[in-house]
Amino acid sequence: MVSALDTRQDERRARARAAAAEVCDPEIPVLTIADLGVLRDVEVAGDEVTVTITPTYSGCPAMRMIEFEIVTRLAEAGFPDAQVRTVLSPAWTTDWMSQEAREKLRAYGIAPPQGRAGGRGALFGHDTVACPQCGGTDTERVSEFGSTACKALYRCRSCGEPFDYFKCI
């Protein structure tokens, strides 16, 4: 039997989760932390809200900004004392990214991660990365690092455009 208190808590949790899920990645503003899979959990106990996040990597410089944005969004949604808990284990993986996130990346001009994390192609650097501009697959890696540590710099031999590839981690 579901009580009125349980229903109220479920509604508060859904409202808190929706507010936290709106926070955008400051490095790739077309993606939310929910798109990326960085948002792991939202707990509501009475008036207390705790949001659990996992960084894309332990040294990600965007995490402090993301924490600040989560607390701000939750305060605006009526949760003034929200806490953010960062969890490093299990480690974040690109497998946690939604399909919508991958499409948003491509539309933004960044090639999304190919396949699943731990794939043999990624291990030996044999991924075929499609150009997000023209869709061509005649591409080459120019540098292991792109505009951020989680991206590599590629160039398309078909259209000549350079582009970032979000590494498969």
Solvent accessible surface area in square Angstrom, and as a share of the most:
residue,aa,sasa,rsa
1,M,236,1.05
2,V,110,0.63
3,S,51,0.33
4,A,89,0.69
5,L,118,0.59
6,D,69,0.36
7,T,59,0.34
8,R,129,0.47
9,Q,40,0.18
10,D,90,0.47
11,E,108,0.48
12,R,26,0.10
13,R,96,0.35
14,A,61,0.48
15,R,112,0.41
16,A,0,0.00
17,R,84,0.31
18,A,57,0.44
19,A,11,0.08
20,A,0,0.00
21,A,25,0.19
22,E,94,0.42
23,V,2,0.01
24,C,55,0.33
25,D,12,0.06
26,P,59,0.37
27,E,61,0.27
28,I,3,0.02
29,P,72,0.45
30,V,55,0.32
31,L,0,0.00
32,T,28,0.16
33,I,0,0.00
34,A,42,0.32
35,D,14,0.07
36,L,1,0.01
37,G,8,0.08
38,V,1,0.00
39,L,8,0.04
40,R,100,0.36
41,D,45,0.23
42,V,0,0.00
43,E,84,0.38
44,V,22,0.13
45,A,72,0.55
46,G,45,0.43
47,D,114,0.59
48,E,121,0.54
49,V,0,0.00
50,T,37,0.22
51,V,0,0.00
52,T,6,0.04
53,I,0,0.00
54,T,4,0.02
55,P,7,0.04
56,T,14,0.08
57,Y,82,0.31
58,S,95,0.61
59,G,52,0.50
60,C,15,0.09
61,P,98,0.62
62,A,6,0.05
63,M,17,0.07
64,R,179,0.65
65,M,99,0.44
66,I,3,0.01
67,E,32,0.14
68,F,130,0.54
69,E,52,0.23
70,I,0,0.00
71,V,57,0.33
72,T,46,0.26
73,R,73,0.27
74,L,0,0.00
75,A,49,0.38
76,E,131,0.59
77,A,27,0.21
78,G,46,0.44
79,F,3,0.01
80,P,97,0.61
81,D,98,0.51
82,A,7,0.05
83,Q,111,0.49
84,V,36,0.21
85,R,122,0.45
86,T,58,0.33
87,V,38,0.22
88,L,105,0.52
89,S,87,0.56
90,P,92,0.58
91,A,75,0.58
92,W,10,0.03
93,T,27,0.16
94,T,0,0.00
95,D,42,0.22
96,W,63,0.22
97,M,10,0.04
98,S,45,0.29
99,Q,115,0.51
100,E,106,0.47
101,A,0,0.00
102,R,33,0.12
103,E,81,0.37
104,K,59,0.25
105,L,0,0.00
106,R,90,0.33
107,A,94,0.73
108,Y,105,0.40
109,G,17,0.16
110,I,14,0.07
111,A,0,0.00
112,P,4,0.03
113,P,5,0.03
114,Q,52,0.23
115,G,56,0.54
116,R,170,0.62
117,A,30,0.24
118,G,74,0.71
119,G,31,0.30
120,R,190,0.69
121,G,28,0.27
122,A,39,0.30
123,L,133,0.66
124,F,122,0.51
125,G,39,0.38
126,H,141,0.63
127,D,40,0.21
128,T,86,0.50
129,V,1,0.00
130,A,30,0.23
131,C,3,0.02
132,P,22,0.14
133,Q,102,0.45
134,C,67,0.40
135,G,48,0.46
136,G,18,0.17
137,T,85,0.49
138,D,70,0.36
139,T,21,0.12
140,E,52,0.24
141,R,119,0.43
142,V,86,0.49
143,S,44,0.28
144,E,77,0.34
145,F,122,0.51
146,G,24,0.23
147,S,84,0.54
148,T,32,0.19
149,A,51,0.39
150,C,11,0.07
151,K,6,0.03
152,A,2,0.02
153,L,59,0.29
154,Y,17,0.06
155,R,88,0.32
156,C,0,0.00
157,R,122,0.44
158,S,74,0.48
159,C,54,0.32
160,G,40,0.39
161,E,83,0.37
162,P,84,0.53
163,F,9,0.04
164,D,23,0.12
165,Y,10,0.04
166,F,3,0.01
167,K,30,0.13
168,C,18,0.11
169,I,78,0.39
